[in-house]
Amino acid sequence: MTRVRRIGFQHERDLARKLWELGFAVVRAPASGSKAKRVKYPDVVAILNRNVYAFEVKTTHRERTIYIPRHQVEKLVEFTKRAGGEGFIAVKIIGEGVWKLVPLTQLVETSSGNYKIEAETLSKALKLRDLLTLARGNTRIDDFLKHKTPDTQS
């Protein structure tokens, strides 16, 4: 296993642990780079109060535009459709230890058919505590994002 893959797995485990500590039931599905190409499941799945959240994990050293391959978004869309859940790109800002959660609805398709999260979108993304608020209140993510105030951004 390469060093890069090991580090990626570490970040997936970190997200799973933090979600578990917040009270979510969590499963990490390490398929990245495996031969299970036909299986469409995300890196991490978290459940609380019958709300299912699926995550594709990415990392960066600073808030910037993040690019995501089309096949990774498609597997997340397919999984969330089957599970009746919500899909996110979970971005860890390395060094800060902060997780930013970007709903699939906020991804922008690129001219090459892949996807990106613009830097401004990433800076305004949900944090783990925001997800906990959503799961406890059974609030729709779109509604939450419309009414998000600066004091809820921590």
Protein Blocks (a to p, Z undefined) as FASTA:
>chain_A
ZZklmmmmmmmmmmmmmmmmnopacddddfghpaklmbccdfbdcdeehiacdddddddf
bdcdddddfklmmmmmmmmmmnopacddddddehjlpacdddfklpccdfkopacddfkl
mmmmccfklmmmmmmnopafklmmmmpcfklmZZ
